[in-house]
Amino acid sequence: MTEATEYLSRIGHAGPVRADSGTLTALHRAHLAAVPYENLGIQLGRVPTLTRDALFHRVVDERRGGFCFELNGAFGLLLIELGFEVRFVRAAVNRLRDGESAWGNHLALLVGTERGPMLADVGFGDGFLAPLPLVIGSHRQPPFEFQLRRDLTGVWHLVHHQAGIAPGFEFRTEPLALADFALRCTELASDPASSYVRTLTVQQPRADHALSLRARSLTRSALTGRDTRELTDVDEFAAVLAVEFGLPPLPPADLAAFWRRAGEQQTAWTAAQRS
């Protein structure tokens, strides 16, 4: 069994494997359903390595998730092995808030198909389930609607649906090597000021809502509103990771560390809200 075959088994894809839009859509949906966005390793001070072997080991062998550089990195490499033309492209989340320094805080994919290039992203947390044609306008994935725009400088803008946690992201279309993202990946996974370091996060989009765990708060976001509850003990925390997000059991020491850090983060967030 080849590593690509093992990867396909990991995400539960048993259908055709052709370098076309139909296969890309099926793979994209399967990946999001099986592999959550999560920064648990970062919470323990583990900085990801963006090599093919390291990424495949994490997703396939360890059956874990990751953040954008890991998830889109691994998915992009899988697509290349399956015969797709893939561009790793630099993106920016919250550029209006953070300015030009936001460029490179996200990695997205442009994938060539018979329908033209498509925007793929399995590392945006609560993003779109199916890849989007790189066409200006509205793109509906009921009940959600996404917008793609392009400004006069040639920068593209993905506008997230109204229930999205982030407003979307901007991206350029120039192709980069995966290794070009390594420095920013390391920075965001290790800087104490980074949101990835400061807040334990696990997310996954669903057909009509998105599920998000931030610190000890579990939130279901839909167009009708958001429902948030705080987890009460470490057993419930472990059950949410396993049942809701499909993550494998964690070593007891790691689980205890996550629960403690999440409690500290929850307390800090609550205090900030009150002030």
N, C-alpha and C positions, 0 to 999 in steps of 0.2 A: 504494500500500500504506500503510495507516494504521500509526501507531506501535504500537497494540495488536496488530495483525496481525504486525508485526515481532517483537514480544515473544513472541507465541505460537510463531512460527517459531524463535526463539532457544531456547526450552525444548522444542521438538520436539512441541508439541501440535497435532495435525491433526484431532482429533475435534470433536464438537458443542461449541458454546459457548452454554450456557444457564445462567441463574442458579439452579442447583439443586445438590444435594449430590453427585450423580454427577460433574458437571463440576468442582466444587470439588475433589473427591478426585483426579480425573485431573490437574488443573492443579497441585495440591500435590505429587503424586508426580513429575510431569514437572519441576517447578521444582527439587526437591531433587536429581534425577538429573543436571540440566544445570548448575546454578549452585552452586558450593561456598561454604561459609562460609570466609572468609579475611580476614586483617587486613594484607595485604602493603602496601597504601597507607599505613596507619597506621605501619608500620615505617619508612617513608621520610619521616614527618612530615607526611603529607597528611591533612588533616581533612575528613571527608565533609560534603557539603552535602545537606540533606534536602529538596531541591526536586524536583518531578516530572522536570524536564528533566535534572537532574544524575543522578538515580537511574536513569532509563531509559538515559541515555548510558552509564553505567558497566556496567549489566547487558547491554544489547542491543548497543550500538555497540562497546564495548571488550571485551565477552564476558568480563567479570570477575565476581567474587563480592563479598562484603562481610561486615560483621557485622550483628547483629540489626536495628539501626536502618535500615540500607541495604536489607537483603534483605526484611524484613517491610514496610518502607516502600514499596519498589518493588512488591512483590506485592500489597499492599493497594490501591495506586493502580490497578494493572492490574485487580483484581477490581471496583473501583468503575466503571471504564470499561466493563467487561463486564456491568454491571447488578446486581452484588451489593450488598447492604447490609453495610457493613464498619465495625467499630468498632476504632480503634487504642486499645489498653488498656495501662496501666502495669503492669509486672511487676517481680519481685524475685528474683534468683538468689542463693542462699546468705544468706538473711535471718537464719537462725539464727546464722550465723557473724559476719555484718557488722552486724546490727541494722537499725534503721529506715532507715539511710542507703542500704541496698540498694535501696529502692524507686526505680524508674526506671532501674535498670541493665539492664533488658531491655524490649523492646517486643514484644507479642504481638497477635494479631488474633482478634476474634470476628466470625464471618461468618453472616449470616442465610440459612437455607435452608428448604425445605419440611419438614425434619426438626427444625426449631428451630435455635437458634444452635449453631455449631460452633467449636471452638478450632483455629485454623490457626497454624502457625509454621514458616516455612522458614528461620529464622535462629537456631536453637538448637544448631547444630553437629552433634550426633549424635542429634537428636530423632526424633519419630514421623514415619513416612512419609506417613500419611494423616491428615486432620483428625479431631479427636475430638469426638463429640457432647458438648455441655455438660451432662452427666448424671453424677451422683455414682455412683462404682463403678469396676469394672475394665473396661478396654478392651484387648482382645487384638489384636495385629498380629503373628501368629506369626512367629518364636518369642518375640517380646517381649510384655510386658504392662505397661500403664500404668495408673495410678490417678488419678482425679479426686476430690478431697474439697473440702468447704466448711466453714469453721469458723463459730462463732457470730457473728462480726463480719461475715460475708458474704464474706470473702476466700476465693478458690478456691486449691487446691493441686494442682499437677501433680506426681505422684511418678513419676520416671523409672524405666526398667527397670534391672535389677541390673548390667548391663554399662555403664551410662551413666557418662560422666565427671563430670558435675554431678548432684546429687541430684534436680534438677527445678527448679521455680520456683513462686512464688505470684503471683497476679494479681487485680486488681480489674476490675469490669465496666463502670465508668463510661467513656463514650466521650471521647476527647481528639482534638485536631487533631494531625496529624503534626508541625506546627511546634512543638507543646508539648514534643517530645522533643529539639529542636535543641540546647538548652543542655547537657543531660546527654550527648548524643552527642559534642559538642565536648570536654567535660570528659574523658570516657573515652578519646577518641582522641588526647588531647594531654598529659594529666597523666603525668609520668614514673613515678609510683607505680602507674598503671593496669596491670592485667595485659595489656590489649590493646597497650600500648606496650612492656611488658617482654618479651613472649614472642611470637615469630612463630608463628602458628597457622593451619592449614588443616584443615578437617574436612568429612566427608560421610557421611551414613548410607546403609547398603546393606540389602538384604533380610534378611540374617542376621548382619550385623556392622556396625560403624562404623569408618571409617578416619580417623586423626588424625595430622597432622604438627605437632609442637611443637618448636621450635628445629630440631635435626637428628635427632630421634627420630620414627620412623614406627611407629604402633601400630595393630594390628587388634584391636578389642574385640568379643568375642562372649560368649554365656552360658557357654561352655566355658572362658573365660579370655582373657588378653591376650597378644599376641605383639608384642614391641617390638624394633626393630633401629635402630642408628644409621647414618645415611647417611655415606658415606665421602668423597665428593668433590662438587664443584660440578656435574659432569655428571650424576651420579646424582640430585642435588637437582633439577636442571632436568627430568630425565626423570620424576620423581615428580609434579612440578607439572603437567606436560603430559599424561602417560599416565594416572596414577591420578586426577587431579582435573580434567583437561580444560581447564586454563588455557592461554591463548595464550602464545606465546614472549615472553619478557621482554627488554628492552634489556640488552645485556651489562653495562653499568654498574650497573643495578638488580639484576641477578642476582648480581653480585659483592658488592654491598652486603648483599643478603639473606643470602648464604652467610656473610659475615663476621659479621654480627649474630647469626645463628643459632649460629655457633661460640662467640661470647662468651656467649650465653645458655646454651648447653649446658654450657660450662665452669663457669659460676656455679651452675647447677642441680646438677651433679655434686659441686661443692665443698660445697654446702649439705646434700646427702644424706650425705656423709661426716662432716660435723660434727654 
